Every structure is written in C-alpha cells, then in structure tokens.
Amino acid sequence: PRPLAFVLGTRRGDPNCGDQKAFEPSSDWMPPFMRVNPILDWTYGDVWAFLRAFDLPYCALYDGGYTSLGSAPTTSRNPALLGDGGAYKPAHLLEDWSLERAGR
C-alpha cells in the first residue's frame, strides 16, 4: 500500500516552508499524498519546551551549542550560545529565538 500522509516537523520559520498549511497536498511532481504539519505554528521555544517536558530524545549536537542542523559544511555552533568561559551552552538556553539559524 502507498502512504496516504506524512507527518512532518516543518515550522513557519523553516527554509522553503513558504505558505504551507497544516494539511498540504504533495507537490505536482511527486506521487499524491498529504503533508501533515502539526507543529507549523510552534516557536523555537515551543519545540524545546515540548522535548524537555516529555524527556524526549534528540540529537546530542544540540547540547553542544548547535541550534540548527544541516550538512556538515554549512552547520556550526550558534555564536549566541558561546559562554564567557569559551564553552557553548545547550540549544534550549538560546534566549533570542530569532537567532535559531545563526550557526548556518
């Protein structure tokens, strides 16, 4: 059987999100399916509150100062998380959520 829907983690601030809605049909060049975007309107803080409230696993790079992950050559630690002693704070401590992609 062919999948009818895919649940995604797309949020409004994500690159290439465009004007997606909570339920969005697949692109014309793809087989037909429905994109389901349940966290479309979540903020960076909402994501971290959810992960931490339910003690959910996540990539360990976020604990080392990364806030947005992409390919290895385009991803670096977020300078906004650099502490006074030279160590990077974990991603959930980012105070200015508009800087989420500052390491990319």
RAKAVEN-V80493 format. One record per residue. PHI is phi as a letter, one per 40 degrees, with the letter a starting at -180 (* if undefined). Layout:
# RAKAVEN-V80493
phi->PHI
phi->PHI
This chain:
# RAKAVEN-V80493
phi->*
phi->c
phi->c
phi->c
phi->a
phi->b
phi->c
phi->b
phi->b
phi->c
phi->b
phi->d
phi->c
phi->c
phi->d
phi->g
phi->c
phi->f
phi->b
phi->d
phi->b
phi->d
phi->b
phi->b
phi->c
phi->c
phi->c
phi->d
phi->c
phi->b
phi->c
phi->c
phi->a
phi->b
phi->c
phi->b
phi->b
phi->c
phi->b
phi->d
phi->b
phi->c
phi->c
phi->d
phi->c
phi->c
phi->c
phi->c
phi->c
phi->c
phi->d
phi->c
phi->c
phi->b
phi->f
phi->c
phi->c
phi->a
phi->c
phi->c
phi->d
phi->c
phi->c
phi->b
phi->h
phi->c
phi->b
phi->a
phi->b
phi->b
phi->c
phi->d
phi->c
phi->b
phi->b
phi->a
phi->c
phi->c
phi->c
phi->c
phi->b
phi->c
phi->c
phi->d
phi->c
phi->g
phi->c
phi->c
phi->c
phi->c
phi->d
phi->c
phi->c
phi->c
phi->c
phi->b
phi->c
phi->c
phi->c
phi->d
phi->b
phi->c
phi->c
phi->b
